[in-house]
Amino acid sequence: MAPEATPPRRTARATRSRRLPSARRLRVLTALVGCLTTVSALAMAPMASATGTDPEGLYEFPRSRADNGARVTGVERLDERTADLSIASPSLGDGVPVRVILPRSWSPDSKRRYPTVYLLQGASDDYTSWTRETDVEELASDADVIVVTPEGGRAGFYTNWWNHGRKGGPQWETFHTSELPQILERGYRANRHRAVIGISEGGLGALNYAAHHRGTYDFAGSFSGVVDTADQALRWGIYLTCMREGEDPVRLWGDPERNRDVWDAHNPSKQADRLRGTKVHLSSAAGMPGSLDKGYDPTAGFFLEGPVYRPNVRFADQLRAAGVDVTANFYPSGSHAWPYWERELHVAWPSVLAALGVAP
């Protein structure tokens, strides 16, 4: 039961509230209500990110810029650690997508910097393939590395296209090896230690990037990769991929005979000595039905995986002869398919971390 003094106080308060406020009091009350409304809205709203909302309310995914003006123009946050960046690139154009997975210990206010693991897609796919087809997010969840899956084009071949000797795009190599690293170093606390891993066409890109930019990559991995563009079967594969995706294959590196110097400059098997100082990991299979095949697909086995097997075996011998630190895993069975590449990622992961100087 309320004390006897309460009703008089309640009555007195009610009496005061019936008084008409002065104009000055109205202005003060209006300002006070506005402040309280703003404070309340700020307290309830999520932290703003580059494109709107930050569902976890932890930090913004930053925007940054490279020397040539390439810059992050949009960010779509996918979860606590993952975001898709949209990059305006002088080398490729606007809206180039890149997926970034940050380590758990990452903070925009920290002075700590992190190594980067670049994962390159295969032909006729896109930048989402590694997170769509593998458990790389879980695999890297306890590692202090930034994982990046950049767009590589459906038939980009990780190169600055020759374009019949004229300037022009696309310039995938410039984007991946210059623009994107600068953006990550300046906005995402990346350091200069890098690993690059690719599957199929992406394996070609990983090896070429490491050879063309000596000392830039501590680790280069090629899973079922195109390692010898002089091999006739692999060369035909390059031509057919370009034509399937509506590209002129001659615009890539020119004619294989008349422009042999251009082809050789993008052939890992012609650059074995340039990989000295980089830890290299190769894997491929002979294309026979394997334990991870769910209903054997002869196209993925005999026609896609089979042709890369012998060139990889030869390339491993070349690397050893050149004094390159190489691990080569060759399997009698297995096809050109993600279950085998996911398995190989787990096999190679401890070597990736060791090369980057990261504790497992």
Buried (B, 14 or more C-beta within 10 A) or exposed (E): EEEEEEEEEEEEEEEEEEEEEEEEEEEEEEEEEEEEEEEEEEEEEEEEBBBEEBEEEBBBBBBBBBEEEBBBBBBBBBEBBBBBBBBBBBBBEEEBBBBBBBBEEBEEEEEEBBBBBBBBBBBBBBBBBBBEBBEBBEBBEEBBBBBBBBBBBBBBBBBBBBBEEEEEBBBBBBBBBBBBBBBBBBBBBBBEBBBBBBBBBBBBBBBBBBBBBBEBBBBBBBBBBBBBBBBEEBBEBBBEBBEEEEBEBBBBBBEBEEBBEBBBBBBBBBBBBBBBEBBBBBBBBBBBBBEBBEEBBEEBBBBBBBBBBBBBBBBBEBBEEBEBBBBBBBBEBBBBBBBBBBBBBEBBBEBBBBBBEBEE
